């Protein structure tokens, strides 16, 4: 199936390019009338930001049956775009943003019109005006990019993925969505790995949405299904053997004080082991347990979210909050870090007697490691969805970070 998908993606030709040329020709008179050299905002004859379908941000869950229906509609629309020649590529050598007058803006306008981000009534000119600014921000939001209206390397890379490849990406992900949509229960948590995003869903509505940090390409976050059955407030962190070998031992070779500085203890069968008694030029230390004390510098910070699984994977807080501001949030060793995790934990513990936000916060301040059994375990799913739709003309795409969609063109982060 992957082979046929790849053949489709690379075999699809950009026939019917006359559609784009025709649109450009039809706009020549409009462009001249509006003054292509220096055109600012129009009189408000229309609002290009309100004519292109629904809002990018919604409360519709990614695994809702409605999402499946919207993806099917998107596939029909993108099929028509492909049949009519796709969209033009946009030259990626300049920094385009509000106020710029440049011939490349005309190509940008045409590209945004074909994908439905800019109304065709906006016309084709060289001016990057407020209508183009709004359309670029909408495009960026749909692709999980900072919606700043500035064309940079990632925006150009996403914009210049061809229409046939995007169509194939939608078809691949429709299969994933159909398999699970409507089957996850009335209250659950979904981690969408390519989006590095978490949804807490109740009654087919997203009640919380969290930015996440997921596994690196060489330490991937697994696809799994389980139930959140325990919250540990102020957790100890037990370093997996892989991290001991790949990270801790090399760091100890560089800085013998590393464990002490990070409140990490080595535990053996007879109790705590003095780091100075270990030969760090070997990997003998990997046979011992490395445990970090609770506290602000703990790798899981304030809380750990547990659920049974064969991958030893969990969700947790982090002391490195700045990582959530990164564009490519694929930095963990497989577990999932959660921004604003205390909101999610409060929601998870809602039905657990005696635990509310106030007690949760007080327990964090105490510094004591406190496990909490969840009364009604909450289903949790780690899934891989890199393309979906949340409404008419609102189609989302993400970087195929783990290379599961069958087209090299979609691996944006590795291509830049």
Buried (B, 14 or more C-beta within 10 A) or exposed (E): EEEEBBEBBBEBEBEBBEBBEEBBEEBEEBBEEBEBEEBEEBEEEEEBBEBBBBEBEBEBBBBBBBBBEBBBBBBEBBBEBBBBBBBBEBBBEBEBBBEBBBEBBBBBBBBBBBBBBBBBBBBBBBBBBBBBBBBBBBBBBBBBBBBBBBBBEBBBBBBBBBBBBBBBBBBBBBEBBBEBBBEBEEBBBBBBBBBBBBBBBBEBEBBBBBBBBBBBEEBBBBBBBBBBBBBBBBBBBEBBBEBBBBBBBEBBEEEEEBBEEBBBBBEEEEEEBEBEEBEBEEEEBBEBBBBBBBBEBBBBBBBBBBBEBEBEBBBBBBBEEEBBEEEBBBBBBBBBBBBBBBBBBBBBBBEBEEBEBEBBBEBBEEEEBBEBEBEEBBBBBBBBBBBBBBBBBBBBBBBBBBEBBBBBBBBBBEEE
